[in-house]
């Protein structure tokens, strides 16, 4: 073997030896980066005014044998959720990202405890990292009859596969008696009830099965067979209402493909709302290519989100969009946290995934995909009502201050971690 071959072999062996550590380092960099951004946000957004969020209303559509409701304000949604929890007879499954220890969070604690006392089987999942600031004593109020999984922050099986065991639990799902289910952007807390514009979907009928299955898959990955949520058969094969769920432990991430497929099919319009717009180039290219072939592409984002760092990262993509034919809408009335889209008046999605790397290639996320013109018409009503509170980003964006452009350039390396 020649010296060149030996050097090549040595280099390959060296790469193999350090690759697991490199992957682990990348996986650890994500929560560290998120933590740093949260600290920056706490310092910079203290003086931001908390404004009452607009309430576009509640919208309804029947899709096959499922009755769907679109909720656009937290107070109405939480009231509906609590009523359904109070009427539960057999089972409740809930998965959430943030669960605040405030007035609204306490109402959910009390309702779950009351349901457990009357014999309802309850499984609850919440994310440990997202709730680091919440004292454990708050969740310890839950009845011992309730089965609880706090997705751990650090104590995970990283050694079994860093990418499989490092995703945050960002899904927000509630399923009652296998007959009604909710999914969307709302976390649990009084702030979200009044001050955030968000969107949640309620499904009654066969459409609930996929959401129950999404929760069960997460729970069952962390429990032995005798503690698992049992499988139940779907009542129908759904053709117009589908659930796409990211499952990091299985390295399954269908939501990104769902979005790209819809954008590539678009012929007339793509109306997208997301609180954090930090796309990869394939997704961004799909939007720009659609706009260039004449599709009405509108992307709605907060004028000021709850993450200042995320705002700067989003702005780094605006120049490409302004130079193309994509319309950027800046929602100015409050923080908008909705993760929704509709295409060509036919296809729609409501769910938990943002248009960023964390959501599309890292976190546990759940989106419902609906292919129905009546439902899409209701979704378009929501978008147009929100658009009344938006400013359109114009060509003058290209002349923004040089320091702003420099900050966007400096932050580019953080895009893969957010």
C-alpha positions in Angstrom: 0.0 0.0 0.0 1.4 3.4 -1.0 1.9 6.4 1.3 -1.1 8.2 -0.4 -3.3 5.2 0.2 -2.2 4.9 3.9 -2.9 8.6 4.4 -6.3 8.3 2.8 -7.2 5.3 5.0 -5.9 7.1 8.1 -8.0 10.1 7.2 -11.1 8.0 6.8 -10.5 6.3 10.1 -10.0 9.6 11.7 -13.3 10.9 10.3 -15.1 7.8 11.5 -13.8 8.3 15.0 -14.8 11.9 15.3 -18.1 11.8 13.4 -20.2 10.6 16.4 -18.8 13.4 18.5 -19.4 15.9 15.7 -23.0 14.9 15.5 -23.4 14.9 19.2 -21.9 18.4 19.3 -24.3 19.6 16.7 -27.2 18.1 18.6 -26.1 19.8 21.8 -25.6 23.1 20.0 -29.3 23.4 19.2 -30.6 23.6 22.8 -27.6 25.8 23.7 -28.4 28.2 20.8 -32.1 28.2 21.7 -31.2 28.9 25.3 -28.9 31.8 24.3 -31.6 33.3 22.1 -34.1 33.1 25.0 -31.8 34.9 27.3 -31.3 37.7 24.7 -35.0 37.9 24.2 -35.7 38.3 28.0 -33.3 41.2 28.1 -34.5 43.0 24.9 -38.3 42.5 25.0 -39.0 43.5 28.5 -40.2 46.9 27.4 -42.4 45.6 24.6 -46.1 46.4 25.1 -48.4 43.5 25.5 -51.4 44.3 23.2 -54.7 42.5 23.0 -54.6 40.3 20.0 -57.3 40.7 17.3 -60.0 38.0 17.2 -60.9 37.1 13.6 -63.5 34.6 14.9 -64.2 30.9 14.8 -64.8 29.2 11.5 -66.3 25.8 10.6 -66.4 23.3 7.7 -67.4 19.7 7.3 -64.8 17.5 5.6 -66.1 14.0 4.7 -67.4 12.6 8.1 -65.4 15.0 10.3 -66.6 18.4 11.6 -63.8 20.9 11.7 -63.5 24.1 13.7 -60.8 26.8 13.3 -60.1 28.7 16.5 -58.2 32.1 16.2 -58.2 33.3 19.9 -57.0 31.5 23.0 -59.9 32.4 25.4 -62.5 30.8 23.1 -60.3 27.8 22.4 -59.4 27.1 26.1 -63.1 27.4 27.1 -64.0 24.8 24.4 -61.1 22.5 25.5 -62.0 22.7 29.2 -65.7 21.9 28.4 -64.6 18.8 26.4 -62.3 17.7 29.2 -65.1 18.2 31.7 -67.3 15.9 29.6 -64.7 13.2 29.0 -65.9 9.8 30.0 -63.1 7.3 29.1 -59.8 8.7 27.9 -57.8 11.9 27.5 -54.4 12.3 25.8 -52.6 15.7 25.7 -49.2 16.7 24.4 -48.0 20.3 24.8 -44.8 22.3 24.5 -45.3 25.1 27.1 -47.6 24.8 30.1 -47.5 28.0 32.2 -48.1 28.0 35.9 -50.7 30.8 35.8 -54.4 31.2 36.0 -55.1 29.4 32.7 -52.5 26.7 33.4 -54.2 26.0 36.8 -57.6 25.6 35.1 -56.2 22.7 33.1 -54.7 21.1 36.2 -58.0 21.3 38.0 -60.0 19.9 35.0 -57.6 17.0 34.5 -57.7 16.2 38.2 -61.5 16.2 38.2 -61.6 13.9 35.2 -59.2 11.5 36.9 -61.3 11.4 40.0 -64.3 10.3 37.9 -62.3 7.4 36.4 -61.0 8.9 33.1 -57.7 7.4 31.9 -55.3 10.4 31.3 -51.9 10.5 29.6 -50.1 13.9 29.5 -46.9 14.9 27.8 -45.0 18.2 28.1 -41.5 19.3 27.2 -38.9 19.6 30.0 -36.7 22.2 28.2 -39.6 24.5 27.4 -40.7 24.5 31.0 -37.4 24.8 32.8 -38.6 28.0 34.5 -41.8 26.4 35.8 -41.4 24.9 39.3 -42.0 21.1 39.4 -44.4 21.7 42.3 -46.9 23.1 39.7 -47.1 19.8 37.8 -47.0 17.8 41.1 -50.5 19.1 41.7 -51.7 16.5 39.1 -53.5 13.5 40.6 -51.3 10.4 41.0 -54.0 8.7 38.9 -52.8 10.7 35.9 -49.9 9.3 33.8 -47.4 12.1 33.0 -44.3 12.2 30.7 -42.0 15.2 31.1 -39.9 14.8 28.0 -36.5 15.1 29.6 -34.2 18.1 29.0 -30.9 16.3 29.4 -31.4 12.8 30.7 -32.0 11.2 27.3 -30.4 8.2 25.5 -28.0 10.4 23.5 -25.6 7.4 23.3 -28.2 5.5 21.3 -28.3 8.2 18.6 -28.0 12.0 19.1 -30.4 12.9 16.3 -33.0 10.5 17.5 -33.1 11.5 21.2 -32.5 15.3 21.1 -35.7 16.6 19.5 -37.9 18.9 21.6 -41.6 18.1 22.1 -43.2 21.0 20.2 -46.5 19.4 19.4 -49.8 20.7 20.9 -52.5 18.1 20.8 -55.5 17.2 22.9 -57.7 14.1 22.3 -60.9 13.4 24.2 -62.6 9.9 24.2 -61.3 9.3 20.6 -64.2 11.4 19.4 -62.8 15.0 19.4 -59.2 16.3 19.0 -57.3 19.6 18.8 -54.0 20.6 17.2 -52.3 23.9 16.4 -50.0 26.6 17.7 -51.5 27.5 21.1 -49.5 26.5 24.1 -51.3 26.7 27.5 -51.1 30.0 29.4 -52.9 33.3 30.1 -50.5 35.2 27.8 -51.7 33.1 24.8 -55.3 33.5 25.7 -55.4 37.2 25.2 -52.2 38.6 23.7 -51.2 36.2 20.9 -52.9 35.7 17.5 -52.7 31.9 17.0 -54.7 29.2 15.2 -55.9 25.8 16.4 -58.0 23.2 14.7 -60.7 21.1 16.3 -61.8 17.9 14.6 -64.8 15.8 15.6 -65.2 12.4 13.9 -62.8 10.0 12.1 -60.2 12.8 11.7 -59.3 12.4 15.4 -57.6 9.0 14.9 -54.4 10.3 13.4 -53.9 12.9 16.2 -54.4 10.2 18.9 -51.9 8.0 17.0 -49.3 10.9 17.0 -49.5 11.2 20.8 -49.4 7.4 21.3 -46.2 7.1 19.2 -44.4 9.6 21.4 -45.6 8.1 24.7 -45.0 4.5 23.7 -41.3 5.2 22.7 -40.6 6.1 26.4 -42.6 3.3 28.1 -42.6 -0.5 28.4 -45.3 -2.5 26.8 -47.4 -2.7 30.0 -47.5 1.1 30.3 -48.2 2.0 26.6 -51.3 3.7 25.2 -53.1 0.9 23.4 -53.6 1.0 19.6 -57.2 1.5 18.4 -58.5 1.0 15.0 -59.4 3.9 12.8 -63.1 4.2 12.1 -62.5 5.1 8.4 -59.8 5.6 5.8 -59.4 9.3 5.5 -58.6 10.7 2.1 -59.1 14.4 2.6 -57.8 14.8 6.2 -54.3 13.5 7.0 -52.0 13.9 9.9 -48.3 14.4 9.3 -46.2 13.9 12.5 -42.5 14.4 12.9 -41.1 11.5 15.0 -37.4 12.2 15.7 -36.8 8.9 17.5 -37.7 7.2 14.2 -36.0 9.8 12.0 -39.3 10.6 10.3 -39.9 14.2 9.3 -42.9 14.3 6.8 -44.0 17.9 7.4 -41.2 19.5 5.3 -42.0 17.2 2.4 -45.7 18.0 2.8 -45.0 21.8 2.5 -42.6 21.5 -0.5 -45.0 19.1 -2.4 -47.9 21.6 -1.9 -45.8 24.6 -3.0 -44.6 22.7 -6.1 -48.2 21.9 -7.1 -49.4 25.5 -6.7 -51.0 27.1 -9.8 -52.8 30.1 -8.4 -51.9 31.1 -4.8 -49.9 30.2 -1.7 -50.9 32.0 1.4 -48.6 31.1 4.3 -48.5 32.3 7.9 -45.6 31.4 10.3 -44.2 33.1 13.4 -40.6 32.2 12.5 -39.5 32.1 8.9 -36.0 30.6 8.7 -36.3 28.1 5.8 -33.8 25.9 4.1 -32.9 26.8 0.5 -35.0 24.0 -1.0 -38.2 25.3 0.7 -37.4 28.9 0.0 -36.7 28.0 -3.7 -40.0 26.3 -3.9 -41.8 29.5 -2.8 -39.7 31.7 -5.1 -40.1 29.4 -8.1 -43.9 29.4 -7.6 -44.0 33.2 -7.5 -41.8 33.4 -10.6 -44.3 31.2 -12.6 -47.2 33.6 -11.6 -48.5 32.1 -8.4 -49.7 34.7 -5.8 -47.3 33.9 -3.0 -47.8 35.7 0.3 -45.8 35.0 3.4 -47.1 36.5 6.7 -44.8 36.9 9.7 -44.8 39.0 12.8 -43.5 42.5 12.5 -42.0 41.8 16.0 -42.0 38.3 17.3 -41.3 37.1 20.8 -37.8 36.1 19.7 -35.7 39.1 18.6 -32.9 36.8 17.4 -35.4 34.9 15.2 -36.6 38.2 13.7 -33.1 39.1 12.6 -32.6 35.6 11.1 -35.9 35.9 9.2 -35.0 39.3 7.8 -32.0 37.7 6.2 -34.3 36.0 3.8 -36.5 39.0 3.0 -34.1 40.4 0.4 -34.4 37.3 -1.8 -38.1 37.4 -1.5 -38.5 41.1 -2.2 -36.2 40.8 -5.2 -38.5 38.0 -6.5 -42.3 38.2 -6.7 -43.0 36.9 -3.2 -45.1 39.3 -1.1 -44.0 39.6 2.6 -46.7 40.7 5.0 -45.6 42.0 8.4 -48.3 41.5 11.0 -48.3 44.5 13.3 -51.2 44.1 15.7 -49.7 41.7 18.1 -47.5 38.6 18.2 -48.9 36.2 15.5 -47.9 32.5 16.3 -50.1 30.7 13.8 -48.6 27.9 11.6 -51.1 27.7 8.7 -51.1 27.7 5.0 -53.5 27.3 2.1 -52.8 26.6 -1.6 -55.1 27.2 -4.6 -58.2 27.2 -2.6 -57.9 23.4 -2.2 -55.1 22.4 0.1 -54.6 23.6 3.7 -52.6 22.8 6.8 -53.0 23.8 10.5 -50.4 22.6 13.0 -47.5 23.1 15.2 -44.5 23.3 12.8 -42.8 26.6 12.1 -40.9 27.2 8.8 -37.5 26.7 10.4 -35.0 24.0 10.8 -35.9 23.1 14.4 -39.5 22.4 13.4 -38.9 20.7 10.1 -35.9 18.6 10.8 -35.5 18.3 14.6 -38.6 18.6 16.8 -41.6 16.5 17.5 -44.3 18.3 15.5 -47.8 17.6 14.2 -49.7 19.2 11.3 -53.1 18.3 9.9 -53.3 18.4 6.1 -56.8 19.0 4.6 -57.6 18.7 0.9 -61.1 20.3 0.7 -62.2 23.5 -1.0 -64.8 24.4 1.6 -62.2 24.2 4.4 -59.7 26.1 2.3 -62.3 28.9 1.8 -62.6 29.2 5.6 -58.8 29.3 5.9 -58.6 32.0 3.3 -61.1 34.1 5.3 -58.7 33.8 8.3 -55.7 34.9 6.2 -57.5 37.9 4.7 -58.7 39.1 8.2 -55.2 38.9 9.5 -53.9 40.7 6.4 -55.9 43.7 7.5 -53.4 44.2 10.3 -50.3 43.8 8.1 -47.8 46.1 6.3 -46.4 45.0 3.0 -42.6 44.9 2.8 -41.7 47.1 -0.1 -38.5 47.7 -2.2 -37.3 50.2 0.3 -36.3 47.2 2.4 -33.3 46.8 0.1 -32.0 50.2 1.3 -32.1 49.3 5.0 -29.2 50.4 7.3 -25.8 48.9 6.6 -25.5 47.8 10.2 -28.8 45.9 9.9 -27.4 44.1 6.9 -24.2 43.3 8.7 -26.1 41.8 11.6 -28.0 39.6 9.3 -24.8 38.4 7.7 -23.1 37.7 11.0 -26.1 35.6 12.1 -26.2 33.4 9.0 -24.3 30.5 10.7 -27.0 30.1 13.2 -29.7 29.3 10.7 -29.2 25.5 10.8 -29.8 25.6 14.6 -33.1 27.6 14.6 
